[in-house]
């Protein structure tokens, strides 16, 4: 059974069901598709508010297309992977350098390894109880590079991963706490959260909040149609390629005060790394040494998938944004996707396919840029689950022709008077229809507010 979730500041962007939405295909580069636990599916970054605390809410999801209710082995985070969310500030944004890194590291244990019952020994009635045979805990460490020439590491705190939803042995995920019933529909407040999710939200010192666990991949994209020569199906006939699958998600609420205040921009991206261990022979005997090698990277949705050519996709995942201007800028300036839309899209006009400095500004370096000076972002609900969107929310953001979803910046002019998108490409929220937004940006010219094709 899938576990629904949504992004709302007071409940750490975790628990509300989503309706029909759009994201990436999760199969962005050839090599990483062979390593599910390190395969970054989506990265999110947006402003939220809880009481008097303003947060930059960040999230990283991995391990695509997880089938619900499998056995005897279970999907889980990999103890041998470093999962890192990076935040760039000030001059580091243009340079593509991380100012701060928030590292998630996991440890797996079994209460009893002499049984075939890998995950559950009985009904789990609380996170980490005696019936939860497989238990994962994690540590979040902040690596701070703000002091010139120095790098400091601070353990922010530790958390525990709730069980996956199996059904009868995890009844508290489901309607009426009945394992035979469908999964609960999510929540708009902390009090409405299922017991497992509520117990697994970790509160760290200085106001940080964290969560890690399996969630519903409720975001929508008709992948078959998109990659079948852009033969988009009519509304109401498209297919939800991610429907019914789960992903493993890490969420971190970062107090904006910890970033140095809100009158600035921030750039967010995420990476996964594996340790390459080798044996070193010394006079005192063999020793094992290993270095961490980056195997996955993601910033803005769709850049690697929809802009970077096959020959460079694996290189993208193994490099850092500080090399994007050198290696990948031409893919934004002269997007092949524009030529494909011109060839197969059936538009009554020609899409500009050269000199796209507007797209270069979004994707190079490939960081999700967030204006920290605005109020909190409006958030998606799930009308199908009985939870409404925030008033004024639009999954098309500023490209909504009926009621554009915008915020007002204190530090940039935007489209005039400080008006900037309420969602992607100003950050990325759960619920942003990033495919339609990106295609609309591609066939428009973001340098000219009068040339937005909406």
N, C-alpha and C positions, 0 to 999 in steps of 0.2 A: 504494500500500500504506500502511496506517495504521502509525504508529509508537507502540508501547505505552509507557505510563509510569505511575509510581506515586510516592507520596510517602513517602520514607524519609530520615531525617535525614542519615545518612552520605553518601547519594548525591544530596542536594539535591532530594528530592521529584520525581525526574525519570523514572525508568526502569522501573517495574514495571507490568506489565499489570494492568488492572482487569477485574472481572467485571461482572455486571449491576447497575448503579447508577443514581442519579437526579440530575438537575440541572434547570436552567431550559431554556426552549425557544430561547433566544438571540435571540428576536424581541420584545424587551420594549417598544419604543416605535416609533411610525411612522417618524420621520425617520431614526433611526440605522440602520434596516434597509436604507437606501439607501447606507450607507457602511461596507462590511464591515471594512476595515482599522482603523476606529475603533470598531467595534461590540464592546463588552465583553460577553463571554459568561458568564464566571464569575470570582469573586474568592474567594481562600482565605486563611486565616490560622489558624495553630495552632502549638503549641510542639513543638520537636524538640530532640534532644540529639546532639552529636557529640563524643566524648571528654569533656572537662571544660567544653565550651562549650554553653551553653543558647541556643537560637535562637528567635526568632519567625519562622517560615517563612511567607512571603507569596507569592502568585502572582496574576497577571492573565492571562486568556486572551481573545483577540480573534479576529475573522474566522471566523464560524461556517460549518459545512457545507462545508468544503474537500474537494473531490473528490481522492482520491489519484491520483498518477501522471498529472497533466495536462500539456499542452504546447501551443504552444511557450513561452507565458508561464507564470510560476510565481507561486503565492501567496507573499506576503512581508510583512514589516512595512513601514509607510509612513514614508519619510524626512520627510514633512511632517506627521507626527503626534507629539505629545508624549504618551507613555504614563507615567502617574504613579500610584504606590502611596503613599497617605497614611496616616500613623499619628498618632492623637490620644492624648495622655497627660494625666493630672491633670484640671484643670478644663476642658480643651479637649474632653474626651469629651462631657460634658453640653452644652457649647456647640456641638458639631459643627464644631470648628475643627481643622485639621491642625497638629500640633506639628512634625512632620517630614514631608518629602516626598522620595520616592526616584524620580527621573526617568530613564526610559529614552529615549534618542534614537538613531536609527539612520542609517547612511550606507550607500548601495548603490553598488557599482562592478562593472564588467564588464572582464574581462581582454581580451576581444575583442568589439567591438560591430559588426563587419562580417561577422557570421554570423547565420544563423537559429537556431543552437544557443544559445538564451538562457541556459540554466542549466548545461549540462554539455558540455564539449568532448571528453570521454572518460570512462573509469571513474575516479571520485573515490576515492582510497585514503587520503586524509587530509583533514581539514577545512581548506579554504583552499588546497588544492594547485592546480597549474596546470590541472587538468581541471575545477575548479569555476569556471565562467565567471562566474556571478552570485554575488557574495560580499557579505554584509551584516556590518558591524561595528556595535557600539553602545557608548555611554558611559552610565554610571550616575552621576548627580549627587545628592548629599544636600543638601536645603534645610532648614536648622535654624532654627526660630523660638523656641528656648528662652530666648534672651537678650531681655529686655524691650525692645521697640521696635526690635529689630534682626533681620535675616535674613541668615544666612551660607550660602554655597554652597561645597560641596567635591566635587570629582570623586573618586569612590571607586575607579573603575577602568574598564577597557575590556574588551570581549569580542567573540567572533566567533560568528556563527550557523552551525550545521551545515547541510548541504544537506537539502532535502526528500527523502523516499524515493521515487525514481522506479523502482527495480527493478534492472536490469542495470548501470546506471552508478553506483549507490550500493549495492554488494553487501554492505557491512559491516553494514547494518541487518538483514540477513536470515539465516535459519538456515543455518549452514555457510558464511557469507559468499558465498552463492549468490544472485545477483539474481533467479533464477527461483523461488526458494523463498519461503515465507511470511515475513513480518516476524518477527524474534526476539521471544520472549515476555516480555522485560523482565528485571529483575534485582533481587535482594535485597541485593547488595553492590556496591561500586564495581568490584571485579574482574570482575564479571559483566556490566557495561555494554557495549553495543556501542561500537566504537572512536570513532565520530563523537560520540556523546553525551559520552563520557569526555573527549575532547579539547576539547569546547566548554564544560565547566564552568570558570568563571572564578573565581580566588581573588584577592580584593582585600585591601588592608591592613586591619588591625584585625579580621580574621576574617570579613569579609563573603564570601559565596559567591553567584554569579549564574549564570543560564542563560537563554538565549532561543532559541527554535526551534519548529519544527512538531512537534506531538504528537498522538497519537490522542485524539479526543474520545470517551472510552470510557464516559461517564456516561449513564445510562438514564432516559428518560421517554417514556411513551406519549402524545405530544403530541396526536395526533389524537383519542384517547379523552378526554383531559382537557378539550379545548376543543370536544368534541361533547356538550355538555350533561352533563359529568361522568359519561359512560357508561363507567366503568372496566371493562375486560375482566377475566375471571377469571384467577387466577394461572396462568401457563404459556401464556396466549393473548395477552398484551400485545405491543406492537410497539415496538422500540427505535428511536425516531426519529433519534437521533444515531449509531446504529451504522454503522461503516465510514467516518465522516467525521473529518477532522482539524481542529485549531485551531492558532493560533500563540500560544505561551505564554511569558510572562516569569516567572521565579522569583527571589526574593531572600531569602536567609537573613540575617536581621538579628540580630547578637549582642544578647541581652537586656541585657548590660552597657552597650551603646551607648545603650539606652533609659533608663538610670538605675537598673537593678536590677529584680528580679522581684516585689517586694512591692507590686504595683500592677496596675491594669487597663490595657488598650490598646484603642483603637478603630481599625479598618482599613476603608478604602474606596479605590476607584480611579477615575481619570478619564482620558479621552482629550480632547485639544485639537488644533484645527487653526489655522494661522496665516492670518489674513485680511489680505492684502497690498493696499495701495492706493498710487496715485501722488500724491506731494505736489509741487506746483510751487513752486519757490523762485526767488529772484533768481539763484542759482547753477546753476539747471537743475532737472530733475525728479529726485526721489528716491523710492525705494521704502520704504515703512514698513508695518509690520504688527503686529498684536497677536494674541495667542493667545486663541482663543475655545473654551470647553469645549463639546464636542458629545456626550460620553458620560459616564455615571456609574453605578457599581454598588457597593453595600455588601452587605447581606444578600441572599441569593437570594430571588427571588419577590416582593419588595416592589413594585417598579415594575410588574412583570408581572401580579401577582395581586391587588394592593390598590389601586393608583392608577388613577383613571378615565382614559379616552382623552384627555379635554381637558387633562389635566395631565401626561401621560407625557413629552412632549417638554420641558415645563418642568422636570420632575424632572432630566432629563439635562443641562440647562443651568444648574442651580443647585447650590449647595453644601449640605452637611448643616446648616450653621448657620441655614438657613431652613426646615428640615423641620418644626419645631414650629409655625411660622406657616402653612406651605403644605399640609402633608401629614398632620398628626397625626390629623385626623378620619378619614382612610382606615384608620388602625390602630384608633382608638377605636370606629368603627362600620363594620366591614368588610362590604362587599357580598358578599364570598365566603361569609360566614356565612349570609346570606339565601339564596344560591344552593344551599348545602349543605342547608339546611332544605327548600328547594323540590324539589331533585332527588337528594339524597344517600341517601334512603331510611333515615335513622337513626331509631331508636325513641325518640329524645328531641330536644328543641329546643336548638339551638346558641345560646349567648349572643351576640347581635348588637349589643349596645350597651354602652357603658362599659367597653371592653376595655383597661383600663390595663395589663394584663399584656402585651398585644401592643404597646401603645405603648412600653413599656419596652424591648422587643426592637428595634423598628423606628425609633424616634424618639429622637435623630437616627439616620439610617440608616447606622450603623457596625457592622461585625462586632466585637462586644465579646469580648475574649480575656482571661481571668484568667491573668496571667503567673506566679502564685505556685505553680502546680501542677507536678507532674512532666510529662514529655513526653506528648503524646497518643499513644494507640494508633493504629496505621495499618492501612489496608486492604491486603490482598494481592490476589492474583488466582488463586483455586483452579483456574480453567480454564486458567491458564498455569503451574500447578505451583508457585506461590508462595503460602504460607498467609497469612492475616491474622495480625496480632499477637495473642497470647493475650489474650482479654478484649475484643477489638474487636467492636463491633456497629454496623452502619451506621444503626441506629435510635437509637443512643445511649442516653439514659436512658429512652426509651420502649420499649425491648426488654423484653418480658414475661418472657423466660426468663433472660437474664443482662444486666441493664442495664450499659452502658458508662459509668462515672463516674470522676471525678477528685476529689481532695480539695484544697480551697482553704485557704490560710493567711490570707486577708484578707476572706472573706465567709462567711456562714452557709449560703447556698444552700438546699437542701432539708432541712438539718439536719446538724450536725457537719461543715460545710464541703463536703458532697456537692453536686457540680455536674455537668452533662453532660460527657461525655468528648469530644463533638463539638458540632455545631450544636445550639442557638444559642450555645454557648460556643466561639467561633471557628467555623471550618468546615474540615474535612479533605477531601482527596480520598477519596471513598468514602462520605461522609455522604449518606444518603437524604433529601435536604432536602425533597422534596415530601411524603413521608409524615410526616416530623417536623413540618413546618409545618401540615399538615392535622390531625395529632394535637393540636398545640398549639392550633389554632383551635377544635376541638370540645371541648377541655378547658378548664380555668381554671388557668393557671400560678400564680395567687396562692394556690391551695389544693392542697397535695400529695396530699390525699385525693380530689381531683377530676380526676386525670389519667386520661384515657380510653385505657388501654393494654391 
